[in-house]
């Protein structure tokens, strides 16, 4: 593939707020600055939905003629070579315009601008079949080289687009990539700042048995995401089979979150330490107290005191 000029990519990268100075297409001044600001927000990485906002905004701007049609300024190929280099902003706009032929042609350049791969994820659900197919092919080719942070962003965008018509293809491709990824590549996403990515990564890691009981216990006891806590607590409890596992429950029994403590108390029965549930009959949480009473009844304890706060 001919090499577009990547130099302008350094003008707008995640974490920077400056306006990109790319090969300047025929944009009116206000729209150029507007596009640049929206692209900067998307590249910042904090909000995966910003890529969809950029996509819709650009499409509307070109559709309603606030910006000249993309085919009048985006370079075409002649003899396998582009008429001229393209810049980061110009390419991002071309990927989102209403002309499907331009969107498809613009995908040729993305491998030289990997920061725009989230727009390829968006194009995987494009209404035009040829655009969808090329976008999916580009994404499959580029995913192996994506580092943890870019991969997390791609997964977040794909999960967000999963509810869109035809959005399932990108979601399944990214999810499959995580299921087949080396352990280190998957576990690098466990602390992701994107909630949906963090939860998916933990779910797959648990399914693959990549998290040790001690890690499951620590995550369940101290994590800040209730879905991840419950997932890890359930996975840990599935490993508890007898007295030798009693120590695994200690972090759960000491957790500040009542759901986690309740899970730990319930597991005391299987660990052969049902008598220890008596210490939780006066727990501040009604759920924990109820679990403690259940454990003691199942273990054949005598009459228990009435439950109270």
BELDA-V649380 format. One record per residue. N is the residue number from 1. OMEGA is omega in radians with two decimals (* if undefined). NEAR is the number of other ideal C-beta (glycine too) atoms within 10 Angstrom. Layout:
n & omega & near
N & OMEGA & NEAR
N & OMEGA & NEAR
This chain:
n & omega & near
1 & 3.10 & 10
2 & -3.06 & 12
3 & 2.96 & 11
4 & -3.11 & 25
5 & -3.13 & 17
6 & -2.98 & 17
7 & -3.06 & 13
8 & -3.14 & 21
9 & -3.12 & 21
10 & -3.11 & 11
11 & -3.13 & 16
12 & -3.11 & 23
13 & 3.13 & 14
14 & 3.10 & 14
15 & 3.13 & 9
16 & -3.09 & 13
17 & -3.04 & 10
18 & 3.09 & 10
19 & -3.14 & 16
20 & 3.05 & 23
21 & -3.12 & 15
22 & 2.97 & 23
23 & -2.91 & 18
24 & 3.10 & 13
25 & -3.05 & 21
26 & 3.08 & 13
27 & 2.91 & 21
28 & -3.03 & 12
29 & -3.08 & 7
30 & -3.12 & 9
31 & 3.11 & 16
32 & -3.13 & 20
33 & 3.14 & 12
34 & 3.10 & 17
35 & -3.10 & 24
36 & -3.14 & 22
37 & 3.14 & 12
38 & 3.12 & 19
39 & 3.10 & 25
40 & 3.12 & 21
41 & 3.13 & 16
42 & -3.12 & 26
43 & 3.10 & 24
44 & 3.00 & 14
45 & -3.07 & 19
46 & -3.07 & 12
47 & 3.13 & 14
48 & 3.13 & 23
49 & 3.14 & 12
50 & 3.11 & 19
51 & 3.08 & 28
52 & 3.08 & 20
53 & 3.11 & 13
54 & -3.14 & 25
55 & -3.12 & 22
56 & -3.09 & 13
57 & -3.14 & 17
58 & -3.12 & 25
59 & 3.12 & 16
60 & -3.13 & 13
61 & -3.14 & 20
62 & -3.11 & 22
63 & -3.09 & 13
64 & 2.93 & 9
65 & 2.99 & 8
66 & 3.09 & 13
67 & 3.11 & 23
68 & 3.13 & 13
69 & -3.03 & 15
70 & -3.09 & 24
71 & 3.13 & 13
72 & -3.12 & 11
73 & 3.13 & 17
74 & -3.02 & 25
75 & 3.06 & 19
76 & -3.14 & 10
77 & 3.05 & 12
78 & -3.12 & 8
79 & 3.10 & 5
80 & 3.14 & 7
81 & 3.11 & 10
82 & 3.11 & 19
83 & -3.14 & 10
84 & 3.07 & 9
85 & 3.04 & 18
86 & 3.10 & 25
87 & -3.04 & 24
88 & -3.11 & 29
89 & -3.14 & 26
90 & -3.14 & 27
91 & 3.14 & 26
92 & 3.13 & 30
93 & -3.13 & 30
94 & 3.14 & 25
95 & -3.01 & 29
96 & -3.07 & 26
97 & -3.09 & 22
98 & -3.12 & 15
99 & -3.10 & 19
100 & 3.13 & 16
101 & 3.11 & 15
102 & 3.12 & 23
103 & 3.14 & 25
104 & 3.13 & 20
105 & -3.10 & 21
106 & -3.14 & 29
107 & 3.09 & 25
108 & -3.00 & 17
109 & -2.95 & 27
110 & 3.13 & 24
111 & 3.09 & 18
112 & -3.14 & 18
113 & -3.04 & 20
114 & 3.09 & 16
115 & -3.12 & 20
116 & 3.12 & 24
117 & 3.07 & 23
118 & 3.08 & 27
119 & 3.04 & 28
120 & 3.06 & 25
121 & 3.10 & 30
122 & -3.12 & 25
123 & 3.09 & 26
124 & 3.08 & 28
125 & -3.13 & 22
126 & -3.14 & 21
127 & -3.11 & 9
128 & -3.10 & 15
129 & -3.14 & 11
130 & 3.10 & 13
131 & 3.12 & 22
132 & -3.07 & 20
133 & 3.12 & 15
134 & -3.14 & 22
135 & -3.14 & 26
136 & 3.11 & 19
137 & 3.11 & 13
138 & -3.12 & 20
139 & 3.11 & 24
140 & -3.12 & 11
141 & -3.01 & 11
142 & -3.07 & 16
143 & -3.10 & 18
144 & -3.11 & 10
145 & -3.09 & 11
146 & 3.08 & 19
147 & -3.06 & 10
148 & -3.10 & 15
149 & 3.08 & 14
150 & 3.13 & 18
151 & 3.11 & 24
152 & 3.11 & 24
153 & 3.14 & 26
154 & 3.12 & 25
155 & -3.14 & 26
156 & 3.12 & 26
157 & -3.13 & 28
158 & 3.12 & 29
159 & 3.10 & 22
160 & -3.12 & 22
161 & -3.05 & 25
162 & -3.13 & 17
163 & 3.12 & 10
164 & 3.03 & 14
165 & 3.14 & 8
166 & -3.12 & 13
167 & -3.08 & 18
168 & -3.07 & 16
169 & 3.14 & 19
170 & 3.12 & 28
171 & -3.13 & 22
172 & 3.12 & 12
173 & -3.13 & 17
174 & 3.11 & 25
175 & 3.09 & 18
176 & 3.09 & 11
177 & 3.13 & 20
178 & -3.14 & 19
179 & -3.11 & 12
180 & -3.04 & 11
181 & 2.97 & 19
182 & -3.06 & 8
183 & -3.09 & 12
184 & -3.13 & 9
185 & 3.12 & 16
186 & -3.07 & 22
187 & 3.07 & 19
188 & -3.14 & 17
189 & -3.10 & 22
190 & 3.12 & 17
191 & -3.07 & 12
192 & 3.08 & 21
193 & 3.09 & 12
194 & -3.04 & 21
195 & -3.11 & 13
196 & 3.12 & 17
197 & 3.14 & 25
198 & -3.12 & 21
199 & 3.12 & 16
200 & -3.12 & 24
201 & 3.11 & 24
202 & -3.12 & 27
203 & -3.14 & 16
204 & 3.13 & 19
205 & 3.09 & 22
206 & 3.13 & 19
207 & -3.11 & 10
208 & 3.13 & 15
209 & -3.07 & 9
210 & -3.07 & 16
211 & -3.14 & 21
212 & 3.08 & 11
213 & -3.13 & 16
214 & 3.10 & 12
215 & 3.09 & 16
216 & -3.12 & 25
217 & -3.12 & 26
218 & -3.13 & 16
219 & 3.13 & 22
220 & -3.04 & 26
221 & -2.98 & 23
222 & -3.10 & 14
223 & -3.13 & 21
224 & -3.13 & 8
225 & -3.03 & 14
226 & 3.13 & 11
227 & 3.11 & 14
228 & 3.10 & 20
229 & -3.12 & 22
230 & 3.13 & 16
231 & -3.11 & 21
232 & 3.10 & 27
233 & 3.13 & 28
234 & 3.14 & 13
235 & 3.12 & 22
236 & -3.08 & 30
237 & 3.11 & 21
238 & -3.14 & 13
239 & -3.08 & 13
240 & -3.11 & 21
241 & -3.09 & 10
242 & -3.07 & 10
243 & -3.11 & 11
244 & -3.11 & 10
245 & -3.07 & 18
246 & -3.09 & 17
247 & 3.12 & 12
248 & -3.07 & 19
249 & -3.05 & 24
250 & 3.13 & 12
251 & 3.13 & 20
252 & -3.11 & 28
253 & -3.13 & 22
254 & -3.05 & 12
255 & 3.12 & 21
256 & -3.09 & 8
257 & -3.00 & 19
258 & -3.14 & 16
259 & -3.13 & 17
260 & 3.09 & 26
261 & -3.13 & 24
262 & 3.10 & 25
263 & 3.13 & 25
264 & 3.12 & 30
265 & 3.13 & 30
266 & -3.10 & 22
267 & 3.11 & 25
268 & -3.13 & 26
269 & -3.12 & 19
270 & -3.12 & 18
271 & -3.13 & 20
272 & -3.12 & 16
273 & -3.08 & 17
274 & -3.11 & 20
275 & -3.13 & 12
276 & 3.14 & 19
277 & 3.14 & 28
278 & -3.13 & 16
279 & -3.07 & 12
280 & 3.10 & 22
281 & 3.12 & 17
282 & 3.11 & 13
283 & -3.12 & 20
284 & -3.10 & 9
285 & 3.06 & 17
286 & 3.14 & 13
287 & 3.13 & 14
288 & 3.12 & 24
289 & 3.14 & 21
290 & 3.11 & 17
291 & 3.14 & 24
292 & 3.12 & 27
293 & 3.13 & 20
294 & -3.13 & 16
295 & -3.09 & 23
296 & 3.10 & 22
297 & -3.14 & 15
298 & 3.14 & 12
299 & 3.07 & 15
300 & 3.12 & 7
301 & 3.13 & 14
302 & -3.14 & 6
303 & -3.11 & 6
304 & 3.10 & 12
305 & 3.12 & 8
306 & 3.13 & 6
307 & 3.12 & 12
308 & -3.12 & 8
309 & * & 8
